Amino acid sequence: MGTLIPNTQRQPSVEEIAAGRDAVATGDVALAAQIRATGRGPGDAAACNRQH
């Protein structure tokens, strides 16, 4: 189970959770805040492709 994102009706996908972790790990505070707020960031597909 991933961390629940408040104020959303759906669970984040594995890629979205990983993108949030990447943003935090790289210190991208604005991107991390955007992912927390919206549940997704601009590079979700790219992050997924990078992991595979």
C-alpha distance matrix in Angstrom:
0.0 3.8 6.7 8.5 11.8 14.6 17.2 15.4 15.1 12.6 9.1 10.0 10.5 9.9 13.5 13.2 10.6 13.1 16.0 15.0 14.8 18.1 19.7 19.0 20.2 23.3 24.1 24.0 23.6 24.7 22.3 19.4 20.6 21.1 17.5 16.3 18.9 18.7 15.3 17.3 20.1 23.3 22.4 19.3 21.3 23.1 20.1 18.7 22.2 22.6 19.6 21.1
3.8 0.0 3.7 6.2 8.9 12.2 15.1 13.5 14.0 11.5 7.8 7.6 8.7 8.2 11.2 10.2 7.4 10.2 12.8 11.4 11.5 14.9 16.1 15.5 17.0 20.0 20.5 20.4 19.9 21.0 18.6 15.6 16.9 17.4 13.9 12.7 15.6 15.5 12.2 14.1 16.7 20.1 19.4 16.5 18.9 20.6 17.5 16.7 20.4 20.5 17.9 19.9
6.7 3.7 0.0 3.8 6.4 9.3 12.6 11.9 13.2 11.6 8.6 8.5 10.8 10.9 13.2 11.1 8.3 11.5 13.2 10.9 11.3 15.0 15.4 14.3 16.4 19.3 19.2 19.0 17.9 19.0 17.2 13.9 14.5 15.6 12.5 10.4 13.2 14.0 11.2 13.8 16.3 20.0 19.8 17.3 20.3 21.8 18.8 18.6 22.4 22.3 20.1 22.5
8.5 6.2 3.8 0.0 3.8 6.1 9.2 8.5 9.8 8.8 6.8 7.8 11.0 12.4 14.4 11.9 10.1 13.7 14.8 12.4 13.8 17.3 17.1 16.4 19.0 21.5 21.1 20.3 18.9 19.3 17.6 14.6 14.4 15.0 12.2 9.7 11.7 12.3 9.9 13.2 16.2 19.9 20.3 17.9 20.9 22.8 20.2 20.0 23.8 24.2 22.3 24.5
11.8 8.9 6.4 3.8 0.0 3.8 6.6 6.3 8.8 8.4 7.4 7.6 11.2 13.1 14.2 10.9 10.0 13.6 13.7 11.2 13.4 16.4 15.6 15.2 18.3 20.3 19.5 18.2 16.5 16.4 14.9 12.2 11.4 11.7 9.3 6.6 8.0 8.8 7.1 10.6 13.6 17.3 18.3 16.2 19.5 21.5 19.2 19.5 23.2 23.7 22.3 24.7
14.6 12.2 9.3 6.1 3.8 0.0 3.8 5.6 8.6 9.8 10.0 10.9 14.7 16.8 17.9 14.5 13.8 17.3 17.1 14.4 16.7 19.7 18.4 17.8 21.1 23.0 21.7 20.3 18.0 17.6 16.8 14.3 12.6 13.0 11.6 8.4 8.3 9.8 9.4 13.2 16.0 19.6 21.1 19.3 22.7 24.7 22.7 23.1 26.8 27.3 26.1 28.4
17.2 15.1 12.6 9.2 6.6 3.8 0.0 3.8 6.9 9.3 10.8 12.1 15.8 18.6 19.3 15.9 16.0 19.6 19.0 16.7 19.5 22.0 20.5 20.5 23.9 25.4 24.1 22.2 19.9 18.8 18.1 16.2 14.0 13.6 12.7 10.1 8.6 9.3 9.9 13.5 16.5 19.7 21.8 20.0 23.1 25.5 24.0 24.3 27.8 28.7 27.9 30.0
15.4 13.5 11.9 8.5 6.3 5.6 3.8 0.0 3.8 5.7 7.7 9.2 12.7 15.8 16.7 13.5 14.1 17.8 17.3 15.6 18.5 21.0 19.9 20.3 23.5 25.0 24.2 22.2 20.5 19.3 17.8 16.2 14.7 13.5 11.9 10.2 9.1 8.4 8.0 11.5 14.9 18.0 19.8 17.6 20.4 23.1 21.7 21.6 25.1 26.4 25.4 27.2
15.1 14.0 13.2 9.8 8.8 8.6 6.9 3.8 0.0 3.8 7.1 9.7 12.7 16.0 17.3 14.8 15.5 19.2 19.1 17.9 20.7 23.2 22.5 23.1 26.1 27.7 27.3 25.3 23.9 22.7 20.9 19.3 18.2 16.8 14.9 13.5 12.7 11.4 10.4 13.5 17.2 20.1 21.6 18.9 21.2 24.3 23.0 22.3 25.7 27.4 26.2 27.5
12.6 11.5 11.6 8.8 8.4 9.8 9.3 5.7 3.8 0.0 3.8 6.5 9.0 12.5 13.9 11.8 12.6 16.2 16.5 15.8 18.4 20.7 20.6 21.4 24.0 25.8 25.8 24.0 23.0 22.1 19.7 18.2 17.7 16.3 13.6 12.9 13.0 11.1 9.0 11.7 15.4 18.3 19.2 16.2 18.3 21.4 20.0 18.9 22.4 24.1 22.7 23.9
9.1 7.8 8.6 6.8 7.4 10.0 10.8 7.7 7.1 3.8 0.0 3.8 6.4 9.3 11.3 9.5 9.6 13.1 14.1 13.4 15.4 18.0 18.4 19.0 21.3 23.3 23.6 22.2 21.5 21.2 18.6 16.6 16.9 15.9 12.7 11.9 13.1 11.6 8.6 11.0 14.7 17.8 18.1 14.8 17.0 19.8 17.9 16.7 20.3 21.7 20.0 21.3
10.0 7.6 8.5 7.8 7.6 10.9 12.1 9.2 9.7 6.5 3.8 0.0 3.8 6.6 7.9 5.7 6.3 9.7 10.3 10.0 12.3 14.6 15.0 16.0 18.2 20.0 20.5 19.0 18.7 18.3 15.5 13.7 14.5 13.3 9.8 9.9 11.6 9.9 6.3 8.0 11.3 14.4 14.4 11.2 13.6 16.2 14.2 13.3 17.0 18.2 16.7 18.3
10.5 8.7 10.8 11.0 11.2 14.7 15.8 12.7 12.7 9.0 6.4 3.8 0.0 3.8 5.3 5.1 6.3 8.6 9.8 10.7 12.5 14.2 15.4 16.8 18.3 20.0 21.3 19.8 20.2 20.0 16.7 15.3 16.8 15.5 11.8 12.8 14.7 12.6 9.0 9.2 12.0 14.4 13.5 9.9 11.5 14.1 12.1 10.5 14.1 15.6 13.8 15.0
9.9 8.2 10.9 12.4 13.1 16.8 18.6 15.8 16.0 12.5 9.3 6.6 3.8 0.0 3.8 5.5 5.2 6.1 8.5 9.9 10.6 12.2 14.2 15.5 16.2 18.2 19.9 19.1 19.9 20.3 16.9 15.3 17.5 16.7 12.9 14.0 16.6 15.0 11.3 11.0 13.0 15.3 13.6 10.2 11.6 13.4 10.7 8.9 12.5 13.4 11.0 12.4
13.5 11.2 13.2 14.4 14.2 17.9 19.3 16.7 17.3 13.9 11.3 7.9 5.3 3.8 0.0 3.8 5.5 5.0 6.0 8.6 9.8 10.2 12.1 14.2 14.9 16.2 18.1 16.8 18.1 18.2 14.5 13.7 16.2 14.9 11.4 13.4 15.8 13.9 10.6 9.1 10.2 12.0 10.0 6.6 8.0 9.7 7.1 5.7 9.5 10.4 8.8 10.7
13.2 10.2 11.1 11.9 10.9 14.5 15.9 13.5 14.8 11.8 9.5 5.7 5.1 5.5 3.8 0.0 3.8 5.4 5.0 6.2 8.7 9.7 10.5 12.4 14.1 15.3 16.5 14.9 15.6 15.3 11.9 10.7 12.8 11.4 7.8 9.7 12.0 10.3 6.9 5.8 7.6 10.4 9.4 6.3 9.2 11.0 8.6 8.6 12.3 13.0 12.0 14.2
10.6 7.4 8.3 10.1 10.0 13.8 16.0 14.1 15.5 12.6 9.6 6.3 6.3 5.2 5.5 3.8 0.0 3.8 5.4 5.1 6.3 8.7 9.9 10.8 12.2 14.3 15.4 14.6 15.0 15.7 12.6 10.4 12.7 12.5 8.8 9.5 12.7 12.0 8.5 8.6 10.3 13.3 12.2 9.6 12.4 13.6 10.5 10.5 14.3 14.2 12.5 15.1
13.1 10.2 11.5 13.7 13.6 17.3 19.6 17.8 19.2 16.2 13.1 9.7 8.6 6.1 5.0 5.4 3.8 0.0 3.8 5.3 5.0 6.1 8.6 9.8 10.2 12.1 14.1 13.5 14.9 15.9 12.6 10.9 14.0 13.9 10.5 12.0 15.3 14.5 11.4 10.4 10.8 13.1 11.0 8.9 11.3 11.5 7.9 8.4 11.8 11.0 9.2 12.2
16.0 12.8 13.2 14.8 13.7 17.1 19.0 17.3 19.1 16.5 14.1 10.3 9.8 8.5 6.0 5.0 5.4 3.8 0.0 3.8 5.4 5.0 6.2 8.7 9.7 10.5 12.2 10.8 12.4 12.8 9.2 8.4 11.6 11.0 8.0 10.5 13.3 12.4 9.9 8.0 7.4 9.6 7.7 6.4 9.5 9.4 6.3 8.2 11.3 10.6 10.1 13.3
15.0 11.4 10.9 12.4 11.2 14.4 16.7 15.6 17.9 15.8 13.4 10.0 10.7 9.9 8.6 6.2 5.1 5.3 3.8 0.0 3.8 5.4 5.1 6.3 8.5 10.0 10.6 9.5 10.0 10.8 7.9 5.7 8.7 9.1 6.1 7.5 10.8 11.0 8.7 8.1 8.0 11.1 10.3 9.4 12.9 13.0 10.0 11.9 15.1 14.3 13.5 16.8
14.8 11.5 11.3 13.8 13.4 16.7 19.5 18.5 20.7 18.4 15.4 12.3 12.5 10.6 9.8 8.7 6.3 5.0 5.4 3.8 0.0 3.8 5.4 5.1 6.0 8.5 9.8 10.0 11.0 12.9 10.4 8.0 11.3 12.5 9.8 10.6 14.2 14.7 12.3 11.8 11.5 14.2 12.7 11.8 14.8 14.3 10.8 12.6 15.6 14.0 12.7 16.2
18.1 14.9 15.0 17.3 16.4 19.7 22.0 21.0 23.2 20.7 18.0 14.6 14.2 12.2 10.2 9.7 8.7 6.1 5.0 5.4 3.8 0.0 3.8 5.5 5.0 6.1 8.4 8.4 10.7 12.3 9.6 8.5 12.3 12.9 10.8 12.6 15.7 15.9 13.8 12.3 11.0 12.7 10.7 10.7 13.3 11.9 8.7 11.3 13.6 11.5 11.0 14.8
19.7 16.1 15.4 17.1 15.6 18.4 20.5 19.9 22.5 20.6 18.4 15.0 15.4 14.2 12.1 10.5 9.9 8.6 6.2 5.1 5.4 3.8 0.0 3.8 5.5 5.3 6.1 5.0 7.0 8.6 6.1 5.2 9.0 9.9 8.6 10.5 13.3 13.9 12.7 11.2 9.3 11.2 10.2 11.1 14.2 13.0 10.4 13.4 15.8 14.0 14.2 17.8
19.0 15.5 14.3 16.4 15.2 17.8 20.5 20.3 23.1 21.4 19.0 16.0 16.8 15.5 14.2 12.4 10.8 9.8 8.7 6.3 5.1 5.5 3.8 0.0 3.8 5.5 5.0 5.9 6.6 9.5 8.3 5.9 9.2 11.3 10.2 10.7 13.9 15.3 14.1 13.5 12.3 14.7 13.9 14.4 17.6 16.5 13.6 16.3 18.9 16.8 16.4 20.2
20.2 17.0 16.4 19.0 18.3 21.1 23.9 23.5 26.1 24.0 21.3 18.2 18.3 16.2 14.9 14.1 12.2 10.2 9.7 8.5 6.0 5.0 5.5 3.8 0.0 3.8 5.5 7.7 9.5 12.5 11.1 9.4 12.9 14.7 13.4 14.3 17.5 18.6 17.1 16.2 14.7 16.6 15.0 15.5 18.2 16.6 13.5 16.1 18.2 15.6 15.1 18.9
23.3 20.0 19.3 21.5 20.3 23.0 25.4 25.0 27.7 25.8 23.3 20.0 20.0 18.2 16.2 15.3 14.3 12.1 10.5 10.0 8.5 6.1 5.3 5.5 3.8 0.0 3.8 5.5 8.5 11.1 10.0 9.6 13.0 14.4 13.8 15.3 18.1 19.0 18.0 16.4 14.2 15.3 13.8 15.2 17.8 15.6 13.2 16.4 18.0 15.2 15.6 19.4
24.1 20.5 19.2 21.1 19.5 21.7 24.1 24.2 27.3 25.8 23.6 20.5 21.3 19.9 18.1 16.5 15.4 14.1 12.2 10.6 9.8 8.4 6.1 5.0 5.5 3.8 0.0 3.8 5.6 8.8 8.9 8.3 10.9 13.1 13.2 14.1 16.6 18.2 17.7 16.7 14.5 16.0 15.4 16.9 19.9 18.1 15.8 19.1 21.0 18.5 18.9 22.7
24.0 20.4 19.0 20.3 18.2 20.3 22.2 22.2 25.3 24.0 22.2 19.0 19.8 19.1 16.8 14.9 14.6 13.5 10.8 9.5 10.0 8.4 5.0 5.9 7.7 5.5 3.8 0.0 3.8 5.6 5.4 6.1 8.6 10.0 10.7 12.2 14.2 15.4 15.4 14.0 11.4 12.6 12.6 14.5 17.6 16.0 14.3 17.7 19.6 17.6 18.5 22.1
23.6 19.9 17.9 18.9 16.5 18.0 19.9 20.5 23.9 23.0 21.5 18.7 20.2 19.9 18.1 15.6 15.0 14.9 12.4 10.0 11.0 10.7 7.0 6.6 9.5 8.5 5.6 3.8 0.0 3.8 5.5 5.0 6.1 8.5 9.9 10.4 12.0 14.1 14.6 14.0 12.1 13.9 14.7 16.2 19.6 18.7 16.8 19.9 22.3 20.7 21.2 24.8
24.7 21.0 19.0 19.3 16.4 17.6 18.8 19.3 22.7 22.1 21.2 18.3 20.0 20.3 18.2 15.3 15.7 15.9 12.8 10.8 12.9 12.3 8.6 9.5 12.5 11.1 8.8 5.6 3.8 0.0 3.8 5.5 5.1 6.2 8.7 9.8 10.4 12.0 13.3 12.4 10.2 11.7 13.3 15.1 18.5 17.9 16.7 19.8 22.0 20.9 21.9 25.2
22.3 18.6 17.2 17.6 14.9 16.8 18.1 17.8 20.9 19.7 18.6 15.5 16.7 16.9 14.5 11.9 12.6 12.6 9.2 7.9 10.4 9.6 6.1 8.3 11.1 10.0 8.9 5.4 5.5 3.8 0.0 3.8 5.4 4.9 6.1 8.5 9.7 10.3 10.8 9.3 6.8 8.5 9.7 11.3 14.8 14.3 13.0 16.0 18.3 17.4 18.4 21.6
19.4 15.6 13.9 14.6 12.2 14.3 16.2 16.2 19.3 18.2 16.6 13.7 15.3 15.3 13.7 10.7 10.4 10.9 8.4 5.7 8.0 8.5 5.2 5.9 9.4 9.6 8.3 6.1 5.0 5.5 3.8 0.0 3.8 5.4 5.1 6.1 8.5 10.0 9.8 9.3 8.2 11.0 11.7 12.2 15.9 15.7 13.7 16.3 19.1 18.1 18.2 21.6
20.6 16.9 14.5 14.4 11.4 12.6 14.0 14.7 18.2 17.7 16.9 14.5 16.8 17.5 16.2 12.8 12.7 14.0 11.6 8.7 11.3 12.3 9.0 9.2 12.9 13.0 10.9 8.6 6.1 5.1 5.4 3.8 0.0 3.8 5.5 5.0 6.0 8.5 9.5 10.0 9.4 12.2 13.9 14.5 18.2 18.5 16.8 19.2 22.1 21.4 21.6 24.9
21.1 17.4 15.6 15.0 11.7 13.0 13.6 13.5 16.8 16.3 15.9 13.3 15.5 16.7 14.9 11.4 12.5 13.9 11.0 9.1 12.5 12.9 9.9 11.3 14.7 14.4 13.1 10.0 8.5 6.2 4.9 5.4 3.8 0.0 3.8 5.4 5.0 5.9 7.6 7.2 6.5 9.1 11.5 12.1 15.7 16.4 15.3 17.5 20.3 20.2 20.8 23.7
17.5 13.9 12.5 12.2 9.3 11.6 12.7 11.9 14.9 13.6 12.7 9.8 11.8 12.9 11.4 7.8 8.8 10.5 8.0 6.1 9.8 10.8 8.6 10.2 13.4 13.8 13.2 10.7 9.9 8.7 6.1 5.1 5.5 3.8 0.0 3.8 5.4 5.3 4.8 4.6 5.1 8.8 10.3 9.8 13.5 14.5 12.9 14.7 17.9 17.9 17.9 20.8
16.3 12.7 10.4 9.7 6.6 8.4 10.1 10.2 13.5 12.9 11.9 9.9 12.8 14.0 13.4 9.7 9.5 12.0 10.5 7.5 10.6 12.6 10.5 10.7 14.3 15.3 14.1 12.2 10.4 9.8 8.5 6.1 5.0 5.4 3.8 0.0 3.8 5.8 5.5 7.5 8.9 12.6 14.0 13.2 16.9 18.1 16.1 17.6 21.0 20.9 20.4 23.3
18.9 15.6 13.2 11.7 8.0 8.3 8.6 9.1 12.7 13.0 13.1 11.6 14.7 16.6 15.8 12.0 12.7 15.3 13.3 10.8 14.2 15.7 13.3 13.9 17.5 18.1 16.6 14.2 12.0 10.4 9.7 8.5 6.0 5.0 5.4 3.8 0.0 3.8 6.0 8.1 9.5 12.7 15.1 14.5 18.1 19.6 18.2 19.7 22.9 23.2 23.1 25.8
18.7 15.5 14.0 12.3 8.8 9.8 9.3 8.4 11.4 11.1 11.6 9.9 12.6 15.0 13.9 10.3 12.0 14.5 12.4 11.0 14.7 15.9 13.9 15.3 18.6 19.0 18.2 15.4 14.1 12.0 10.3 10.0 8.5 5.9 5.3 5.8 3.8 0.0 3.8 5.4 7.6 10.5 13.0 12.1 15.4 17.3 16.5 17.5 20.7 21.5 21.6 23.9
15.3 12.2 11.2 9.9 7.1 9.4 9.9 8.0 10.4 9.0 8.6 6.3 9.0 11.3 10.6 6.9 8.5 11.4 9.9 8.7 12.3 13.8 12.7 14.1 17.1 18.0 17.7 15.4 14.6 13.3 10.8 9.8 9.5 7.6 4.8 5.5 6.0 3.8 0.0 3.8 7.1 10.6 12.0 10.2 13.5 15.6 14.2 14.8 18.2 19.1 18.7 20.9
17.3 14.1 13.8 13.2 10.6 13.2 13.5 11.5 13.5 11.7 11.0 8.0 9.2 11.0 9.1 5.8 8.6 10.4 8.0 8.1 11.8 12.3 11.2 13.5 16.2 16.4 16.7 14.0 14.0 12.4 9.3 9.3 10.0 7.2 4.6 7.5 8.1 5.4 3.8 0.0 3.8 7.0 8.4 6.8 10.1 12.1 11.2 12.1 15.2 16.2 16.4 18.6
20.1 16.7 16.3 16.2 13.6 16.0 16.5 14.9 17.2 15.4 14.7 11.3 12.0 13.0 10.2 7.6 10.3 10.8 7.4 8.0 11.5 11.0 9.3 12.3 14.7 14.2 14.5 11.4 12.1 10.2 6.8 8.2 9.4 6.5 5.1 8.9 9.5 7.6 7.1 3.8 0.0 3.8 5.6 5.8 9.3 10.3 9.8 11.7 14.3 14.8 15.7 18.1
23.3 20.1 20.0 19.9 17.3 19.6 19.7 18.0 20.1 18.3 17.8 14.4 14.4 15.3 12.0 10.4 13.3 13.1 9.6 11.1 14.2 12.7 11.2 14.7 16.6 15.3 16.0 12.6 13.9 11.7 8.5 11.0 12.2 9.1 8.8 12.6 12.7 10.5 10.6 7.0 3.8 0.0 3.8 5.9 8.2 8.7 9.6 11.8 13.4 14.1 15.9 18.0
22.4 19.4 19.8 20.3 18.3 21.1 21.8 19.8 21.6 19.2 18.1 14.4 13.5 13.6 10.0 9.4 12.2 11.0 7.7 10.3 12.7 10.7 10.2 13.9 15.0 13.8 15.4 12.6 14.7 13.3 9.7 11.7 13.9 11.5 10.3 14.0 15.1 13.0 12.0 8.4 5.6 3.8 0.0 3.8 5.6 5.1 5.9 8.5 9.9 10.3 12.2 14.4
19.3 16.5 17.3 17.9 16.2 19.3 20.0 17.6 18.9 16.2 14.8 11.2 9.9 10.2 6.6 6.3 9.6 8.9 6.4 9.4 11.8 10.7 11.1 14.4 15.5 15.2 16.9 14.5 16.2 15.1 11.3 12.2 14.5 12.1 9.8 13.2 14.5 12.1 10.2 6.8 5.8 5.9 3.8 0.0 3.8 5.5 5.2 6.2 8.7 9.9 10.8 12.7
21.3 18.9 20.3 20.9 19.5 22.7 23.1 20.4 21.2 18.3 17.0 13.6 11.5 11.6 8.0 9.2 12.4 11.3 9.5 12.9 14.8 13.3 14.2 17.6 18.2 17.8 19.9 17.6 19.6 18.5 14.8 15.9 18.2 15.7 13.5 16.9 18.1 15.4 13.5 10.1 9.3 8.2 5.6 3.8 0.0 3.8 5.4 5.1 6.2 8.6 10.0 10.9
23.1 20.6 21.8 22.8 21.5 24.7 25.5 23.1 24.3 21.4 19.8 16.2 14.1 13.4 9.7 11.0 13.6 11.5 9.4 13.0 14.3 11.9 13.0 16.5 16.6 15.6 18.1 16.0 18.7 17.9 14.3 15.7 18.5 16.4 14.5 18.1 19.6 17.3 15.6 12.1 10.3 8.7 5.1 5.5 3.8 0.0 3.8 5.4 5.1 6.1 8.7 10.1
20.1 17.5 18.8 20.2 19.2 22.7 24.0 21.7 23.0 20.0 17.9 14.2 12.1 10.7 7.1 8.6 10.5 7.9 6.3 10.0 10.8 8.7 10.4 13.6 13.5 13.2 15.8 14.3 16.8 16.7 13.0 13.7 16.8 15.3 12.9 16.1 18.2 16.5 14.2 11.2 9.8 9.6 5.9 5.2 5.4 3.8 0.0 3.8 5.5 5.1 6.3 8.9
18.7 16.7 18.6 20.0 19.5 23.1 24.3 21.6 22.3 18.9 16.7 13.3 10.5 8.9 5.7 8.6 10.5 8.4 8.2 11.9 12.6 11.3 13.4 16.3 16.1 16.4 19.1 17.7 19.9 19.8 16.0 16.3 19.2 17.5 14.7 17.6 19.7 17.5 14.8 12.1 11.7 11.8 8.5 6.2 5.1 5.4 3.8 0.0 3.8 5.4 5.3 6.6
22.2 20.4 22.4 23.8 23.2 26.8 27.8 25.1 25.7 22.4 20.3 17.0 14.1 12.5 9.5 12.3 14.3 11.8 11.3 15.1 15.6 13.6 15.8 18.9 18.2 18.0 21.0 19.6 22.3 22.0 18.3 19.1 22.1 20.3 17.9 21.0 22.9 20.7 18.2 15.2 14.3 13.4 9.9 8.7 6.2 5.1 5.5 3.8 0.0 3.8 5.4 5.3
22.6 20.5 22.3 24.2 23.7 27.3 28.7 26.4 27.4 24.1 21.7 18.2 15.6 13.4 10.4 13.0 14.2 11.0 10.6 14.3 14.0 11.5 14.0 16.8 15.6 15.2 18.5 17.6 20.7 20.9 17.4 18.1 21.4 20.2 17.9 20.9 23.2 21.5 19.1 16.2 14.8 14.1 10.3 9.9 8.6 6.1 5.1 5.4 3.8 0.0 3.8 5.5
19.6 17.9 20.1 22.3 22.3 26.1 27.9 25.4 26.2 22.7 20.0 16.7 13.8 11.0 8.8 12.0 12.5 9.2 10.1 13.5 12.7 11.0 14.2 16.4 15.1 15.6 18.9 18.5 21.2 21.9 18.4 18.2 21.6 20.8 17.9 20.4 23.1 21.6 18.7 16.4 15.7 15.9 12.2 10.8 10.0 8.7 6.3 5.3 5.4 3.8 0.0 3.8
21.1 19.9 22.5 24.5 24.7 28.4 30.0 27.2 27.5 23.9 21.3 18.3 15.0 12.4 10.7 14.2 15.1 12.2 13.3 16.8 16.2 14.8 17.8 20.2 18.9 19.4 22.7 22.1 24.8 25.2 21.6 21.6 24.9 23.7 20.8 23.3 25.8 23.9 20.9 18.6 18.1 18.0 14.4 12.7 10.9 10.1 8.9 6.6 5.3 5.5 3.8 0.0
